[in-house]
Each structure stands twice: as structure tokens, then as C-alpha cells.
Amino acid sequence: MKFFKPLLYFFIFNAQSFTAQQVIQITFREKIDNSIIHNVSATIKLKNKGALDTTIYRKSNEQGSIFFTNTALNNAIAFSINTTHSVFEDFTKTYSIQSKLDTIRLSVSLVALKVQAINQITVKAPGVPDTVFQSTKISVADYELLDNGRYLLLTYERTLAKQSELLLFDGINVLSSFQLPEKALYLTKDYRNNTHIICESNVYGVVFTNNELSIGLIPKEYFFKYIAPIVDSNTTKLYFSNFNKDYPAFDYFTYDLSDSTYRKILHIEDDLIMELYRSEYKWVDVRTKLWAKNKELQTGIDAEIWVGANYFTQSIYYEEVYAPLFQRNDSVFIFDFSKDQLYVFNKLGDSLNLVPIYFHYFKNKTGWKRQIIQDKSTGKIYSLFEKDGNVFLGLISTSTGLITKKHRLHFKYVEEVKIDFGIATYIYRPFESPQKKYLYKEKLLD
């Protein structure tokens, strides 16, 4: 057995020779609660007498451990280790060990970077921002507000392409982290309030198990065909659209879960953009017209639409139709900015009211940003404005269509504004500052 045990470690841990070997196991643990830490990147330099040092790289597994081998005949080993992790402080130490044991087990305690010690609770006045998350190593690219008051953060150290990482943050501590397998683009929630991460090649559903993060692969075509079009839902109804960013019109529908029937509740169309869209066919060359006619014969879709989708959408004159839908209590609100109307429906999809809206006019003066945000907890609906870098949230009256109040956010040029319980959360980094992108929140005046 003494002969076969080193041989077994050769196959498991990829040793480099057939000499007697020691296995060095290093386990990484959190200093405060002694929990294991995975995804720790470790650089190990083996000190070789009379030869160049050997450098090896390891990343801790799900049990928080890394392994490497010692092939020295005298069972003495000297090495230095340097670790990096987005959530914990860097660790560097040199070891010199002489032991005849087959396996040497070491434990390393790492100190969390992002633990905020709170001695007292401070209540900030409306308009005064509070720092939710900050780090000297990583920036926040996107985030989602979770139902239990926690935050799901999409972070990166230098670029999202190589270092996309999810963090589960409770406002004080990072509870869990997960390194994504590819470049992440953004986070989104579906109609069931489930969180998804949209990546370059795939879509992943985020799974929360106690305080641990994990992801599940969802086919990208399936997600954007069957999940993304559903805008909202209530007890018996789903509200969905056939929106296509390359076509200046779409419809809103309701789907009844009890009897599997659906009905169209509103057609949205930008008449001016549609006219220009179809007119593009007149100006293209003969070869393009023939191609479009062949496509029309194959699919039944007008040749004008084929040309518009492939050519006019690349023009500076094309603008996607913007008509968001929101649900509050038993009412459904659709803002049709192309017709200057706010449509109000009941939960069955029957029309209740029609309110004129004009706050989106004179964008050069008002700074209207084509973004409507709803506070999911209170149901209030806000419009976003930006003028000279100052960002304003205008409270919309759904009975008059007017902006009744405006709240100016404390910082300029903020990103990813979300509202919950009357508190605006956003990402901000000072202009020309070495500071990473932090997450802030501030209470609205209304």
C-alpha cells in the first residue's frame, strides 16, 4: 500500500515524475466564520535548490482547496503563495516544510474586502445618497433588487469580457460569488420576477439556494421567443407583445391562463417612421429590389419591409418604437409616445381611459431620456430626464398625464436607475476619477 499510494496521487494531481511524491493541500477559509472559499486564484512558486523556481497556477475547487506535488527526495519543500479573489484581500506567504507525510494539509484564512462594520444606524435625509456597495478592486456593471432586500451584482475587475462575476450582497456582506463562464452583457428579470443574466452566446437563469449562487443554462432562442416577450402578469392574465426592434409597429396582447385564450388590446405604430421605413424601397438599387422580391415570395412578408429592416434601420433617422406597459393594482397603463396617449385598461384588457401626454416633447430643453421607470412596491411611475448631466425623476400622474414632481439625483451622469419603496438606486463613478463604479441609493422627495 505504501508503494501504490504515491502512485495514485500521480494520476490524480498530475505530478511530473515517477519519484516519491508528497501532495500539498491548501484550503482557503473565510477568517470570520471559517466558511470555505472557492474560485481563489493562487500562484505558487516552488523553491528549487540550484535551479530556477517553478511557478504553477491553481484555482480552489468547490471544497475551497488546491493541490500540488512535492517531488523532492528529502521530503523538504519551500514555496511562496500569492492569492487573488474579487471578494477577499490578497494573501502572500512563504512556507518551508520538512515532513515525511504523504499529504501535507495547510489552511489559509482570507479577510473579506467588502465587509462594512456598522456601529449605528444612520437615516439619510431625502436627496442625500448612501453608498450601498463599494470596492477598491471591482466595479458594478449592473444589478437587480431582490425581494428580500438583497442585491444581485454583476461586477468586473477590468473588463466584463474576461472577469464577469455575480455577487449576492445583503447590504453589508457579500454572501456568495460566482465566476461566469463567458462575457456577460446585462441582468434582467422576467414576468415571474426571476433573474437572468444575458451573455454573448447564452442566457443563464440565476438560482438562489440559501446564501449560495448558481446558474442554469437557458437556450437563448427559447428565452427571447417565449419568456422575454411577456411583459407582466397577474393572477389569471399574461400581458405580452410581438415587439421587434427592426419594425416600427407591434401589438400588445393578453393571454388568459384559465381558458388558454388571448386577445389583442392595442396596436402601437409610429406613422412617420413607418412611412420612411417603407419608402426606403424606392431608393435602393435594382439588385436589392430583386432580392427583396424573392424574400417576399419565400416568406409572404412585403419586399418593402425586407428593405426597411435591412437598410433603413441602419439610418440615423430610424428610432425604435417606445411604448412601455405597466401594471398597478387592477389597472394596466400603456404609454404610446408615438400617439401622445396614455391608455388605461382594466386587468381583462378592456379600455377604461385615454389620457393625453406631452412631457416627452422638446427633448433638447427638458432632456427626456425615453425611459419610464416604475416603483414595483408603490406602483408609482416616473420619467427619466437628464440635462447638463443632472438626472431628474419626474413623477407621472396617470389621471392627468402631467409631471407632478421632479426629484434631482445628487450625482451627475448616473447609470442604471431603479426605484423601489420610494428609493432610487443607481451606479455612479465620478468623472475622470480612479474610483471604481459604486452602487448608491437615495430617498426620493415625493
Secondary structure, 3 states (H helix, E strand, C coil): CCCHHHHHHHHHHCCCCCCCCEEEEEEEEECCCCCECCCCEEEEEECCCCCCCEEEEEECCCCCEEEEEECCCCCEEEEEEEEECCCECCEEEEEEEECCCCEEEEEEEECECCCCCCCCCCCCCCCCCEEEECCCCCEEEEEEECCCCCEEEEEECCCHHHHCEEEEECCCCEEEEEECCCCEEEEEECCCCCEEEEECCCEEEEEEECCEEEEEEECHHHHHHHHCCEEEECCCEEEEECCCCCCCEEEEEEEECCCCEEEEEEEEECHHHHHHHHHHHHHCCHHHHHHHHHHHHHHCCCHHHHHHHHCHHHCCCCCCCCCCEEEECCEEEEEECCCCEEEEEECCCCEEEEEECCCCCCHHHHCEEEEEEECCCCCCEEEEEEECCEEEEEEECCCCCCEEEEEEEEEECCEEEEEECCEEEEEECCCCCCCCCEEEEEECCC
